[in-house]
Amino acid sequence: MVQIWKSPSCGCCKDWIVHLEANGFATQVSDGGNAAARKRLGVQDKHGSCHTALIGGYAIEGHVPAKDIHRLLLERPAGIGLAVPFMPVGSPGMDGPEYGDRKDPYDVLLLAKDGSARVFQSYR
């Protein structure tokens, strides 16, 4: 079960949730915003996005592709979780028809407890 915190009016968050469910994840959504969840899970604001999730003890921040979450849960690396900072066009939930064929390059980051991050997966 993926617990998700988001704003009630965020359309791209809803699209990301659809992406997760289409890739085998059950979801539980709270529409009260994500700032408190982000802070509680130890995700720094510099890695922030419009929604925060928790699965298998890992924080998931932003538009992280489902395949990277599956990989995270399989490999179980040390860290607090994954993040796609901001809202890159072309990432899951930011890939609707309103964006056309545009795809911005972005990285999925593995976040460490000390606030550092390393690239877990790149999309170019």
C-alpha positions as CSV (number, residue, x, y, z in Angstrom):
1,M,0.0,0.0,0.0
2,V,1.3,3.4,-1.0
3,Q,0.2,6.2,1.4
4,I,0.1,9.5,-0.5
5,W,-0.2,13.1,0.7
6,K,-1.2,15.8,-1.8
7,S,-3.2,18.9,-2.4
8,P,-6.9,18.3,-3.2
9,S,-6.7,20.4,-6.4
10,C,-3.6,18.9,-7.9
11,G,-4.3,17.3,-11.3
12,C,-0.8,16.0,-11.9
13,C,-0.8,14.2,-8.6
14,K,-4.0,12.5,-9.6
15,D,-2.4,11.4,-12.8
16,W,0.6,10.1,-11.0
17,I,-1.7,8.0,-8.7
18,V,-3.3,6.5,-11.8
19,H,0.2,5.7,-13.1
20,L,1.0,3.9,-9.8
21,E,-2.3,1.9,-9.8
22,A,-1.8,0.9,-13.5
23,N,1.6,-0.5,-12.4
24,G,0.3,-2.7,-9.6
25,F,0.3,-0.4,-6.6
26,A,-2.6,0.0,-4.2
27,T,-2.9,3.6,-3.0
28,Q,-4.4,5.5,0.0
29,V,-4.6,9.2,-0.6
30,S,-4.8,12.1,1.9
31,D,-5.8,15.5,0.4
32,G,-4.5,17.7,3.1
33,G,-1.2,18.7,1.5
34,N,2.2,17.2,1.7
35,A,4.5,19.6,3.6
36,A,4.0,17.9,7.0
37,A,4.5,14.5,5.5
38,R,7.7,15.6,3.7
39,K,9.1,17.0,6.9
40,R,8.1,13.9,9.0
41,L,9.8,11.6,6.4
42,G,13.0,13.6,6.3
43,V,12.8,14.9,2.7
44,Q,14.5,18.2,2.4
45,D,12.6,21.1,0.7
46,K,15.3,21.2,-2.0
47,H,14.1,17.8,-3.2
48,G,10.4,18.7,-2.8
49,S,7.5,18.4,-5.3
50,C,3.8,18.5,-5.2
51,H,3.1,15.1,-3.5
52,T,4.8,12.8,-1.0
53,A,4.3,9.1,-0.5
54,L,5.4,6.3,1.8
55,I,5.9,2.7,0.8
56,G,7.8,-0.1,2.4
57,G,9.5,2.4,4.8
58,Y,10.7,4.6,2.0
59,A,9.7,8.2,1.2
60,I,8.7,8.9,-2.4
61,E,8.7,12.5,-3.4
62,G,7.3,13.8,-6.6
63,H,6.8,12.2,-10.0
64,V,8.9,9.0,-9.5
65,P,8.1,6.4,-12.1
66,A,6.5,3.2,-10.8
67,K,9.3,1.0,-12.3
68,D,11.9,2.9,-10.1
69,I,9.7,2.3,-7.0
70,H,9.5,-1.4,-7.9
71,R,13.4,-1.4,-8.2
72,L,13.8,0.4,-4.9
73,L,11.6,-2.2,-3.1
74,L,13.6,-5.1,-4.7
75,E,17.1,-3.7,-4.1
76,R,16.4,-2.1,-0.7
77,P,19.3,0.4,-0.8
78,A,20.2,2.4,2.3
79,G,18.5,5.8,2.2
80,I,15.2,7.5,3.1
81,G,13.7,7.1,-0.4
82,L,13.4,8.5,-3.9
83,A,12.7,11.9,-5.2
84,V,12.0,13.7,-8.5
85,P,12.4,17.3,-7.5
86,F,10.0,19.9,-8.9
87,M,7.7,18.7,-11.7
88,P,9.6,17.8,-14.9
89,V,7.4,17.5,-18.0
90,G,7.5,13.9,-19.3
91,S,7.6,12.3,-15.9
92,P,4.6,10.2,-14.8
93,G,1.7,12.5,-14.1
94,M,3.4,15.3,-16.1
95,D,3.0,13.5,-19.4
96,G,-0.6,14.2,-20.4
97,P,-1.8,15.4,-23.8
98,E,-1.6,19.0,-22.7
99,Y,2.3,18.7,-22.8
100,G,2.4,17.3,-26.4
101,D,5.5,15.3,-27.0
102,R,7.6,17.4,-24.8
103,K,9.9,15.5,-22.4
104,D,12.4,17.3,-20.2
105,P,15.4,15.3,-18.9
106,Y,15.3,14.5,-15.2
107,D,16.9,12.3,-12.6
108,V,15.3,10.1,-9.9
109,L,17.4,10.7,-6.8
110,L,18.1,8.3,-4.0
111,L,18.0,10.4,-0.8
112,A,20.4,9.8,2.1
113,K,19.6,10.6,5.7
114,D,22.4,13.2,5.8
115,G,20.5,15.3,3.1
116,S,22.8,14.2,0.2
117,A,21.5,12.5,-2.9
118,R,22.8,10.4,-5.7
119,V,21.3,9.6,-9.1
120,F,19.2,6.4,-8.9
121,Q,18.0,6.6,-12.5
122,S,18.3,9.1,-15.3
123,Y,15.8,9.9,-18.0
124,R,17.2,11.7,-21.0
